[in-house]
Amino acid sequence: MRRKDREITDPEKIRAVIGECSVCRLGLADGKRVYVVPVNFGHVEQEGHHVLYFHGAKEGRKMDLIRQNGYAAFELDTGYRLQGGEKACDYTAAFRSVIGEGSVREVTDPAEKEEGLTAIMRQSTGRDQWTYGPAMLAEVCVCRLDVETLACKEHL
C-alpha cells in the first residue's frame, strides 16, 4: 500500500469496515480481459482467515470464469463522501475500503451452502436465523472465496 498513513491493520477495525459494506465487486480474469461483477456477499472468519461467500445462478460468465480459473480479486467499500474545495485539484473523497484476492470455488456441501447463505443474509439484514429447504439448496449456487491477501484503507 502506497499511503501507509491510510492503512488499517487492526483486525477489529478491518472486521468493522467489512461489516459496513453491502456489495462485493469480484474481478475475474477472462483471457486478456477482466470481468468485474457486483455481488451480495457474506463474511466469516475461520481459523483466523477471512472467507467471503456469494451466490448466484449456476451458469453464466461469472461461474464459467470461477470454474476455469479458481482465483478472484475483490473490492469492498463504504462511507463514500465527496469533499469539495476551491479548485478541482482540491477535491477528494472520504471512504473506507478493503481489497484483496484469493482462491474461489463453488460450494457443493449442503451444510456449507447453508453457512454461506446465512453469512450473506447476516451481512444484508443483520439477522442470522434462516432456514433453507433441500430444493432451494439444490438450485442455488454458492461460492466461497478464501482470502489470501487483504488490504484495508480509510481516508476520512
Steps between C-alpha positions, in 0.01 A plus 500: 500500500645831391324720760600336829336788689161373376559129562287315758675200654302446820294180450199641689493811281531287186202291617306821564569632150398168341186500717397841362530391135199377305647415158807304395645562156668188364772527240544188289761441229356435155802455276650846450186660639366542853136439584377695805163413647327635812358234734332481838739333739544356845813506713622246755832432664622144526817421692612862469441521125242711319247320282247668270189322377279608212226337299340507159397298200675173428579605144636816342821691447578539873473126566685411179797715610494372858503141379768576242740703717417432865636842601349847545573849622242693701419852618268620776437863593283710726449858614576676172467881529625754252692777676508827307753777464563828324681344203440171321825356640384579855217246474545162663283219631451352843463121505590174667593204280629145496670337203649157463512177312483130552391162379132462417291191448144378480366354825337159459450388862140588608609587856762744373248643251274576797790660686581715197140605441459587868818713485359682194167562675677617818708748298186629324248498785688469829304180575638149496199278577401360161392163368551362151312211347676218313351608165629855541846378603509277191411791270723779631868534422711614796866591459776535757797734468786418737680831546875471450590870495306789652564873537272740683515877459315807619502865405266696722 
